[in-house]
Amino acid sequence: SAVYQRPCRDRVMHLLALRSYKKPELLARLQRDGISQKDKNSVETILQEVAQLNPKDNSYMLKDCLFKDIQKDWPGYSETERGLLQLILPR
């Protein structure tokens, strides 16, 4: 898929832009889309760079300052996710 070719950091950011994820959920989603072992090993570091940890439920949310870097036409988004993004990004 077109998403597989993209940097893992961008893939994580675009997933977190839609909603918060717990680390196992995020890894499962990345694996479903296809992720290399090298990228899988770097997810923890990427999360520290781009996400905030919610200590209440151990979920990760995209840092507010990074929403400006989100592409509305990201190839990994479904039509439903694009619609959701239209509601999220204006904030």
C-alpha positions as CSV (number, residue, x, y, z in Angstrom):
1,S,0.0,0.0,0.0
2,A,1.0,3.6,-0.4
3,V,1.3,4.0,3.4
4,Y,3.9,1.2,3.7
5,Q,6.4,3.4,1.8
6,R,6.0,6.3,4.1
7,P,8.2,7.0,7.2
8,C,7.0,5.3,10.3
9,R,7.0,8.6,12.2
10,D,4.5,10.0,9.7
11,R,2.3,6.9,9.9
12,V,2.2,7.1,13.7
13,M,1.4,10.8,13.6
14,H,-1.5,10.3,11.1
15,L,-3.0,7.5,13.2
16,L,-2.7,9.6,16.4
17,A,-4.3,12.6,14.7
18,L,-7.6,10.7,14.5
19,R,-7.8,9.4,18.1
20,S,-5.7,8.2,21.0
21,Y,-4.2,4.7,20.9
22,K,-2.8,2.4,23.5
23,K,0.6,1.1,22.4
24,P,-0.6,-2.5,21.6
25,E,-3.5,-1.1,19.5
26,L,-1.2,1.2,17.6
27,L,1.3,-1.6,16.9
28,A,-1.6,-3.8,15.7
29,R,-2.8,-1.1,13.3
30,L,0.7,-0.5,12.0
31,Q,1.1,-4.3,11.5
32,R,-2.2,-4.5,9.6
33,D,-1.0,-1.8,7.2
34,G,2.5,-3.4,7.0
35,I,5.5,-2.5,9.1
36,S,9.1,-3.6,9.0
37,Q,10.8,-5.0,12.0
38,K,13.2,-2.0,12.1
39,D,10.2,0.4,12.1
40,K,8.5,-1.7,14.7
41,N,11.5,-1.4,17.0
42,S,11.5,2.4,16.6
43,V,7.8,3.0,17.6
44,E,8.7,3.6,21.3
45,T,11.1,6.4,20.3
46,I,8.7,7.9,17.8
47,L,5.9,8.0,20.5
48,Q,8.2,9.9,22.8
49,E,8.8,12.5,20.0
50,V,5.2,12.9,18.7
51,A,2.8,11.9,21.5
52,Q,1.7,12.7,25.0
53,L,1.0,9.8,27.3
54,N,-2.3,9.9,29.2
55,P,-1.4,8.3,32.5
56,K,-5.0,7.5,33.3
57,D,-5.4,4.8,30.6
58,N,-1.9,4.6,29.2
59,S,-3.0,5.9,25.8
60,Y,-1.0,8.2,23.5
61,M,-2.4,11.3,21.8
62,L,-0.7,13.4,19.2
63,K,1.0,16.5,20.6
64,D,-1.1,19.6,19.7
65,C,1.8,21.3,18.0
66,L,2.0,18.5,15.4
67,F,-1.6,18.8,14.1
68,K,-0.3,21.4,11.6
69,D,1.8,18.7,9.9
70,I,-1.1,16.3,9.3
71,Q,-2.0,15.8,5.6
72,K,-5.8,15.8,4.9
73,D,-5.2,13.6,1.8
74,W,-3.0,11.0,3.7
75,P,-3.3,7.8,1.6
76,G,-3.9,5.6,4.7
77,Y,-7.2,7.4,5.6
78,S,-10.6,6.0,4.7
79,E,-13.3,8.3,3.6
80,T,-14.8,8.1,7.1
81,E,-11.4,9.0,8.7
82,R,-11.0,12.0,6.3
83,G,-14.4,13.2,7.4
84,L,-13.4,12.8,11.0
85,L,-10.2,14.7,10.4
86,Q,-12.2,17.6,9.0
87,L,-13.9,17.9,12.4
88,I,-10.6,17.5,14.4
89,L,-8.2,19.8,12.5
90,P,-10.0,23.1,12.9
91,R,-9.4,23.0,16.6
